Amino acid sequence: MSANLGETTSLPGAGQPRAGAVRGGPRLIPVGGGKGGVGKTFLVTNLAASLARMGYRVVAVDGDLEGANLHTCVGIQQPRVSLADYVAHREEDIAKLLLDTPIRNLRIIAATRGNLATPQPGHGRRVQLMRDLRRLDADIVLLDLGAGTHPAVMDYFMVGEEGIVVIAPEPTSVENAYSFIRAAFYRRLRLAMGSHDVRRVITMAMDERNERGIRTPHDLLKEVQALDTAEGHRFVDTMRAFRPRLLINEVRTAEDVKLGFSIRSVCRRYFGIEAEYLGYVNHDDRARRSVRDRRPLVDVDPRCDAAVYIGRMARKLAASTQAPRTDRGGATR
């Protein structure tokens, strides 16, 4: 697993209780997953469009500087500014990166024209980015993350306790999803602990073949409790606060639908984590066509099954968000 083990600076928002939008700032919802090609960008686009239709002021952020395509999905061909400008310090004001879309209430921050030599921002810049996103004039910010377990992806995913993990019903995606959840959990633990000795043990546990035989978070908890009782309590609190949401995409069978429940059960038994099954989206050729048309499926064909299921999940997300700060049919800006 890729991780910069020297980084211990906490991310803004990490460890805060699960709730609606912070008063005076937007609610941040990261969307990740261990494998590329599972539909994260498609789902972020459509969840954002659905929430915008409800009257929420939504910002969708493309966090994948090495494979940016969120702008294409909302019909923006050549973004004039992008997150790459922020990473390179060409633009310090994150609000100046906001781009209007054809969808009322929805703006995006694109991620085009990244620096191939250093595509990902350093840890300090990532922390600043999260702080600046929390200052945006919006109700909800959806973060479309890249694939894998790069430290940048993990840091963005850990910005809150309700990150969404997108999974396709195939063995490679499921395997990578478990690796993604494990990596996020262990990195969160390491940042939460105050003891150097405890952080060292967590670092050791990140290697699944570690010499002390630590195989599960429960094994790790016993080691931490033996070292420091107070840190053991912090470990448990961190475990309870981490509640990723599972979303199964491209569902074709009843067994695919059940996959979310199975993964949730494994997370509980193996990780001690109470994951939530947010929902699923069935396979629909119209979804692919909507991407080719550069329009969200919920706009192109709002009555098709896939769009209806996405709408249901958007309403679940909205249920724990403060009411929109604009009237539901009004202008956003």
ABEGO torsion letter per residue (X at the ends): XBBBAABABBBBGBGBBBBBBBBGBBBBBBBBEABBGAGAAAAAAAAAAAAAAAGBBBBBBBABAAABAAAAAAGBABBABBAAAAAAGABABAAAABBBBABBGBBBBBABGBBAABABBBAAAAAAAAAAAAABBBABBBBBBBBEABAAAAAAAAABAABBBBBBBBAAAAAAAAAAAAAAAAAAAAAABABAAAAAAAAAAABAABAAGBABAAAAAAAAAAABAAAAAAAAAAAAABBBBBBBBGBABAAAAAAAAAAAAAAAAAAGBBBBBAEBBBBBAAAAAAAAAGBBAAAABAABAAAAAAAAAAAAAAAABBBBABBAABBAX
